[in-house]
Amino acid sequence: MDAAWDAFIAGAGPAGAATALSLTAIAPELRVCLADAGQDDPFHIGESVPPLIHQFLDQLGVWWAFLDEGHCPSFRTMSAWGGPALKSNEFFLYVQNTGWRLDRARFDRWLAAEATRRGALPLRTRVRTLSQYGERWRIDCGEAGIHMARCVVDATGRTALLSRQAGLKPVHHDRLVACVGFFPDTGDRERPGADAALVETFQDGWWYTATTPAGQRVAALMTDSDLVRRLGVARLETWLELVAVTQYVRPLLSSERPLAPLRVLPANSRCLKGPFPPGLLPVGDAMSCFDPLSSQGILKALRSGIFASYAIVDRLLHADDGHGCARYAALIRQGVQGVPDHPACVLPSRTTLVRGTVLVPSAHSERQRWVRQGAT
C-alpha cells in the first residue's frame, strides 16, 4: 500500500476544499489528503454568490484572503418573474451588503491552495476505483498508487463517481437543463439590469444573464430537457428567436450571435438516495444539486463540507459508531426538502467539538442544527 490517510477527499472544488479546511482547523492531528484530478474545465459560466458567503468563508478562516483575490463585487440581483415589471433585490438590506461575481476557476484553485497551505496534503490524481477493505477504504489511483483511508469524501461533483461505485443512486427532482451562450460585454451599465445578475421568465422556463470576469456576458435559457427536444431550443436559430422576444435580456446582448456554439448543461435538482456506507460522505454536488435560480450552489457546497468535517471528527476521534454520518445525511437531505429553515441560511459553528457534538454560542440559535440533529 502506498499511503494511509485518516480522510481522503476526492475532488478539490469548493466542497472538497471546505471539508479539508474545516478538518485541518478542528482536528489538525488528522492526516488529510486532498486529491485533485487537475483537469479544469475551460468552460465556466461564472457564478454569482450572495452576501452570506462572507459568513462561510469567515468560518473557514479565509475571508480576508478571499478579499485579496479581487473578485467583482455585486450589489443586487434583478428579476422579471411572471410579469413585465423588473424588480430588484438590493444587497444593502443584508447584514453583509455585498455579493460577488466569481471567476469560478480562479476561486476553486485559490480555495484548494488555502486548504493545502493550512495542512491538507495535495495529491494530483484521478480515482479509478473505490472499495471497502475491512473497516477502511481502498482507493485505486492508478499511477498515483493505492491509498487506504478511514474516511472517504466524495467531492467529485455531479458525477458522484465514488458514491456511485459504492452503490448509491441519485433521486432526480426535475429535468432542468441550461442552453448557454456567451456574448461580448458592451460595458454599458445604463440599461436595466446591466449591472446585476438578471432573471426573466418566459412561457416554458426562464432566462439568466450576467457579465463574467472574462469580460463577456453569459445568457442561459433554462427549461426542462423534454422541452429542449420538443421546442428545439438547443439549435442556435431557435434559441436566438426566443431571446429576441425577451424584454430585458436581448437589449443586454451586444451582438446577433454568440461567440461560440451553444452548450447544453444539466441543471436539475437531485439528491443521493439510501444510507451511506460507513466512512463515506458525499459533499457538494456529489451529494445534492439545486436549481441554479437560488444562487446557493457554492454556499451549500461550503456548508456540506463543514458539516462533513464534523461527522468525520465524530467518527474518528469520538467513536460515535456512525451517528455523525447519519446526522450529516439527515441535515443535507433536509436542505433538499426545504425544511424547516432555508438551508442556505444555516451556518455550522466552528466552536469546539465535544463528545460528538458542536458547542454552539446560544446567541446564534440557527447554528445549533448539528447539535439538535444529534439529540433527535
C-alpha positions as CSV (number, residue, x, y, z in Angstrom):
1,M,0.0,0.0,0.0
2,D,1.4,3.4,-1.0
3,A,-0.3,5.7,1.6
4,A,-2.7,5.7,4.5
5,W,-4.9,8.6,5.5
6,D,-7.5,9.4,8.1
7,A,-9.6,11.3,5.5
8,F,-9.2,11.0,1.7
9,I,-11.0,13.8,-0.2
10,A,-11.6,13.1,-3.9
11,G,-12.2,16.4,-5.6
12,A,-10.7,19.9,-4.8
13,G,-13.7,22.1,-5.7
14,P,-15.4,24.3,-3.1
15,A,-17.0,21.3,-1.2
16,G,-13.8,19.3,-1.1
17,A,-11.6,22.2,-0.2
18,A,-14.1,23.3,2.5
19,T,-14.0,19.9,4.0
20,A,-10.2,19.9,4.1
21,L,-10.1,23.5,5.5
22,S,-12.5,22.6,8.3
23,L,-10.8,19.4,9.2
24,T,-7.4,20.9,9.4
25,A,-8.8,23.6,11.7
26,I,-10.8,21.5,14.1
27,A,-8.7,18.3,14.1
28,P,-5.1,19.2,12.9
29,E,-3.9,15.8,14.2
30,L,-5.8,14.0,11.4
31,R,-3.9,13.1,8.2
32,V,-6.0,14.6,5.3
33,C,-5.4,14.1,1.6
34,L,-7.0,16.5,-0.9
35,A,-6.9,14.7,-4.3
36,D,-7.3,16.8,-7.4
37,A,-7.7,15.4,-10.9
38,G,-6.0,18.5,-12.2
39,Q,-8.1,19.0,-15.3
40,D,-10.1,22.2,-15.1
41,D,-13.0,22.6,-17.5
42,P,-12.2,25.6,-19.6
43,F,-15.9,26.3,-19.9
44,H,-17.2,28.2,-16.9
45,I,-20.4,30.1,-16.8
46,G,-19.2,32.2,-13.9
47,E,-21.2,32.3,-10.7
48,S,-22.9,35.0,-8.6
49,V,-22.9,34.4,-4.8
50,P,-25.0,36.4,-2.2
51,P,-23.6,38.2,0.7
52,L,-24.0,35.2,3.0
53,I,-20.8,33.8,1.6
54,H,-19.0,36.1,4.0
55,Q,-20.0,34.1,7.0
56,F,-19.0,30.7,5.5
57,L,-15.6,32.0,4.3
58,D,-15.0,33.7,7.7
59,Q,-15.8,30.4,9.5
60,L,-13.3,28.6,7.3
61,G,-10.7,31.3,8.2
62,V,-10.2,32.6,4.6
63,W,-12.4,35.7,4.4
64,W,-9.6,38.2,4.3
65,A,-7.6,36.1,1.9
66,F,-10.7,36.0,-0.4
67,L,-10.9,39.8,-0.4
68,D,-7.3,39.9,-1.6
69,E,-8.3,37.8,-4.6
70,G,-10.2,40.8,-6.1
71,H,-13.4,39.2,-7.3
72,C,-16.0,41.6,-8.7
73,P,-18.5,42.9,-6.1
74,S,-22.2,42.6,-6.8
75,F,-24.8,44.8,-5.0
76,R,-28.2,43.3,-6.3
77,T,-30.0,40.8,-8.4
78,M,-32.9,41.6,-10.7
79,S,-35.8,39.6,-12.0
80,A,-39.0,39.9,-14.1
81,W,-40.7,36.8,-12.8
82,G,-44.2,36.0,-14.1
83,G,-44.8,39.6,-15.2
84,P,-43.3,42.5,-17.1
85,A,-42.0,44.5,-14.1
86,L,-38.3,44.3,-13.4
87,K,-37.8,44.0,-9.6
88,S,-34.6,44.4,-7.7
89,N,-33.2,42.5,-4.7
90,E,-30.8,45.0,-3.1
91,F,-28.0,43.6,-1.1
92,F,-27.6,46.7,1.1
93,L,-30.6,45.3,3.1
94,Y,-28.4,42.3,4.2
95,V,-26.1,42.4,7.2
96,Q,-23.3,41.8,4.8
97,N,-24.3,44.0,1.9
98,T,-22.0,42.8,-0.9
99,G,-22.4,39.8,-3.1
100,W,-19.8,38.7,-5.6
101,R,-19.5,37.6,-9.2
102,L,-16.7,35.0,-9.1
103,D,-14.1,33.9,-11.5
104,R,-15.1,30.4,-10.7
105,A,-12.0,28.6,-11.9
106,R,-9.7,31.0,-10.0
107,F,-11.9,30.8,-6.9
108,D,-11.7,27.0,-6.9
109,R,-7.9,27.0,-7.3
110,W,-7.5,29.5,-4.6
111,L,-9.7,27.7,-2.1
112,A,-7.8,24.4,-2.7
113,A,-4.5,26.2,-2.3
114,E,-5.7,27.6,1.0
115,A,-6.6,24.1,2.2
116,T,-3.2,22.7,1.3
117,R,-1.4,25.7,2.8
118,R,-3.2,25.0,6.1
119,G,-2.3,21.4,6.4
120,A,-4.1,19.2,3.9
121,L,-1.7,17.2,1.7
122,P,-2.3,17.6,-2.0
123,L,-2.3,14.7,-4.5
124,R,-2.7,15.1,-8.2
125,T,-4.6,12.1,-9.3
126,R,-7.9,10.8,-10.5
127,V,-9.6,8.0,-8.5
128,R,-10.1,4.8,-10.6
129,T,-11.9,2.6,-8.2
130,L,-13.1,2.6,-4.6
131,S,-13.8,-0.5,-2.5
132,Q,-14.2,-1.4,1.2
133,Y,-11.3,-3.2,2.8
134,G,-12.3,-4.2,6.3
135,E,-13.1,-1.0,8.2
136,R,-11.2,1.1,5.8
137,W,-11.5,2.2,2.2
138,R,-9.1,1.1,-0.6
139,I,-8.7,3.9,-3.3
140,D,-7.0,2.9,-6.5
141,C,-5.4,6.0,-8.0
142,G,-3.7,4.3,-11.0
143,E,-0.1,5.6,-11.3
144,A,-0.5,7.6,-8.0
145,G,-0.8,4.2,-6.2
146,I,-3.1,2.5,-3.8
147,H,-4.3,4.6,-0.9
148,M,-6.1,3.4,2.3
149,A,-8.4,5.7,4.3
150,R,-10.5,5.5,7.4
151,C,-13.0,8.0,5.8
152,V,-13.5,9.0,2.2
153,V,-15.2,12.2,1.0
154,D,-16.7,12.2,-2.5
155,A,-16.3,15.7,-3.8
156,T,-16.4,14.7,-7.5
157,G,-19.3,16.9,-8.4
158,R,-22.4,15.8,-10.3
159,T,-20.7,12.6,-11.5
160,A,-20.6,11.4,-7.8
161,L,-18.0,8.9,-9.0
162,L,-17.1,7.4,-5.7
163,S,-20.7,7.3,-4.4
164,R,-21.9,5.5,-7.5
165,Q,-19.1,3.0,-7.2
166,A,-20.3,2.4,-3.6
167,G,-23.8,1.7,-4.8
168,L,-25.5,5.0,-4.0
169,K,-28.1,6.2,-6.6
170,P,-29.5,9.7,-7.1
171,V,-33.1,10.7,-6.9
172,H,-33.9,13.3,-9.5
173,H,-36.4,16.0,-8.6
174,D,-36.7,17.7,-12.0
175,R,-35.3,17.7,-15.6
176,L,-33.9,21.2,-15.8
177,V,-31.2,22.0,-18.3
178,A,-29.4,25.1,-19.4
179,C,-28.7,26.2,-23.0
180,V,-25.9,28.6,-22.7
181,G,-24.3,31.2,-25.0
182,F,-21.6,33.8,-24.4
183,F,-21.5,37.3,-26.0
184,P,-19.1,40.2,-25.8
185,D,-19.8,42.5,-22.9
186,T,-20.6,46.0,-24.2
187,G,-19.6,47.6,-20.9
188,D,-22.8,49.7,-21.0
189,R,-24.2,49.7,-17.5
190,E,-27.1,52.1,-18.2
191,R,-29.5,49.6,-19.5
192,P,-31.9,48.0,-17.0
193,G,-30.2,45.0,-15.3
194,A,-26.8,45.6,-16.9
195,D,-25.1,45.8,-13.5
196,A,-26.7,42.7,-12.0
197,A,-27.5,39.1,-12.4
198,L,-30.9,39.2,-14.2
199,V,-33.6,36.6,-14.5
200,E,-36.6,36.9,-16.9
201,T,-39.3,34.3,-17.3
202,F,-41.0,33.1,-20.5
203,Q,-43.7,30.6,-21.2
204,D,-41.5,27.5,-21.0
205,G,-38.9,28.5,-18.5
206,W,-36.6,31.4,-17.7
207,W,-33.6,33.3,-18.9
208,Y,-30.5,34.2,-16.9
209,T,-27.8,36.7,-17.9
210,A,-24.9,38.4,-16.2
211,T,-21.4,39.7,-17.0
212,T,-18.5,37.4,-16.4
213,P,-15.0,38.1,-15.0
214,A,-13.6,37.3,-18.5
215,G,-15.3,40.4,-20.0
216,Q,-18.2,38.6,-21.6
217,R,-21.9,38.3,-21.0
218,V,-23.5,34.9,-20.4
219,A,-27.1,34.2,-21.4
220,A,-28.7,30.9,-20.4
221,L,-32.1,29.6,-21.3
222,M,-33.4,27.3,-18.5
223,T,-36.1,24.7,-19.3
224,D,-36.9,21.0,-18.9
225,S,-35.0,18.5,-21.0
226,D,-38.1,17.3,-22.8
227,L,-38.9,20.9,-23.9
228,V,-35.4,21.3,-25.2
229,R,-36.1,18.4,-27.6
230,R,-39.7,19.4,-28.4
231,L,-39.0,23.1,-28.9
232,G,-35.6,22.6,-30.5
233,V,-34.0,25.3,-28.2
234,A,-30.6,23.7,-28.4
235,R,-30.5,24.8,-32.1
236,L,-28.9,28.2,-32.3
237,E,-31.6,29.7,-34.6
238,T,-34.4,28.7,-32.3
239,W,-32.5,30.0,-29.3
240,L,-31.9,33.3,-31.0
241,E,-35.6,33.6,-31.9
242,L,-36.6,33.1,-28.3
243,V,-34.1,35.5,-26.9
244,A,-35.1,38.1,-29.5
245,V,-38.5,38.5,-27.9
246,T,-37.3,38.9,-24.3
247,Q,-37.9,42.4,-22.8
248,Y,-34.7,42.7,-20.7
249,V,-32.2,40.0,-21.8
250,R,-31.9,40.8,-25.5
251,P,-31.0,44.5,-25.0
252,L,-28.0,43.4,-22.9
253,L,-26.5,41.3,-25.7
254,S,-24.0,43.1,-27.8
255,S,-24.2,41.0,-31.0
256,E,-26.6,39.0,-33.0
257,R,-24.8,35.7,-32.5
258,P,-22.8,34.2,-29.6
259,L,-19.0,33.9,-29.6
260,A,-19.1,30.1,-29.7
261,P,-21.6,27.3,-30.2
262,L,-24.3,26.8,-27.5
263,R,-23.6,24.5,-24.7
264,V,-26.4,22.3,-23.1
265,L,-25.6,21.6,-19.4
266,P,-27.5,19.7,-16.7
267,A,-29.0,22.0,-14.1
268,N,-31.5,19.6,-12.4
269,S,-32.0,19.1,-8.7
270,R,-31.2,15.7,-7.2
271,C,-30.0,14.0,-4.0
272,L,-28.3,10.7,-3.3
273,K,-30.6,8.0,-2.0
274,G,-30.1,5.4,0.7
275,P,-27.9,5.1,3.8
276,F,-24.2,5.9,3.3
277,P,-21.7,3.1,3.7
278,P,-19.6,3.6,6.9
279,G,-17.0,6.2,6.4
280,L,-18.1,7.5,3.0
281,L,-19.5,11.1,2.8
282,P,-20.6,12.7,-0.4
283,V,-20.4,16.6,-0.3
284,G,-21.4,19.4,-2.6
285,D,-22.9,18.4,-6.0
286,A,-21.9,14.8,-5.4
287,M,-24.5,14.8,-2.5
288,S,-27.1,17.1,-3.9
289,C,-27.7,19.6,-6.7
290,F,-30.1,22.5,-6.6
291,D,-31.9,24.8,-9.0
292,P,-29.3,27.5,-10.0
293,L,-32.1,30.1,-9.6
294,S,-31.3,30.0,-5.9
295,S,-27.6,31.1,-6.4
296,Q,-26.8,28.9,-3.4
297,G,-24.6,26.3,-5.1
298,I,-21.3,27.4,-3.6
299,L,-22.8,28.2,-0.2
300,K,-24.3,24.7,0.0
301,A,-21.0,23.2,-1.1
302,L,-19.2,25.0,1.7
303,R,-21.9,24.2,4.2
304,S,-21.8,20.5,3.3
305,G,-18.1,20.4,3.6
306,I,-18.1,21.9,7.0
307,F,-20.8,19.5,8.3
308,A,-18.9,16.6,6.7
309,S,-15.8,17.5,8.7
310,Y,-17.8,17.4,11.9
311,A,-19.1,13.9,11.0
312,I,-15.6,12.7,10.2
313,V,-14.3,14.0,13.6
314,D,-17.2,12.4,15.4
315,R,-16.4,9.1,13.7
316,L,-12.6,9.1,14.0
317,L,-12.0,10.9,17.3
318,H,-15.2,10.4,19.3
319,A,-16.0,6.8,18.2
320,D,-19.6,7.7,17.7
321,D,-20.4,4.5,15.8
322,G,-21.5,6.3,12.7
323,H,-24.1,8.6,14.3
324,G,-22.3,11.7,13.0
325,C,-22.5,10.4,9.4
326,A,-26.2,9.8,9.8
327,R,-26.7,13.3,11.2
328,Y,-24.8,14.7,8.2
329,A,-27.1,12.8,5.7
330,A,-30.2,14.0,7.5
331,L,-29.1,17.6,7.6
332,I,-28.3,17.7,3.9
333,R,-31.5,16.0,2.9
334,Q,-33.4,18.5,5.0
335,G,-31.9,21.1,2.8
336,V,-33.1,19.4,-0.3
337,Q,-36.6,19.2,1.1
338,G,-36.5,22.8,2.3
339,V,-37.4,22.1,5.9
340,P,-37.5,23.5,8.5
341,D,-35.4,26.5,7.6
342,H,-33.9,27.8,4.4
343,P,-30.8,25.6,4.3
344,A,-28.5,28.2,2.8
345,C,-29.0,30.3,5.9
346,V,-27.8,27.6,8.3
347,L,-24.1,28.2,9.2
348,P,-22.4,25.4,11.2
349,S,-20.5,26.6,14.3
350,R,-16.7,26.5,14.3
351,T,-16.6,26.1,18.1
352,T,-15.1,23.1,19.8
353,L,-16.3,19.5,19.2
354,V,-17.1,17.7,22.4
355,R,-18.4,14.1,22.6
356,G,-19.7,14.1,19.1
357,T,-21.5,17.4,19.1
358,V,-20.6,21.0,18.4
359,L,-20.9,23.5,21.2
360,V,-22.6,26.5,19.7
361,P,-23.0,30.0,21.1
362,S,-26.5,30.4,22.3
363,A,-26.9,33.8,20.7
364,H,-26.9,32.1,17.3
365,S,-29.7,29.5,17.5
366,E,-29.6,28.7,13.8
367,R,-26.1,27.4,14.3
368,Q,-27.3,24.7,16.7
369,R,-28.7,22.4,14.0
370,W,-25.8,20.0,14.2
371,V,-26.4,19.7,18.0
372,R,-30.2,19.4,17.7
373,Q,-29.9,16.8,15.0
374,G,-27.7,14.7,17.3
375,A,-30.2,14.9,20.1
376,T,-33.1,13.5,18.0
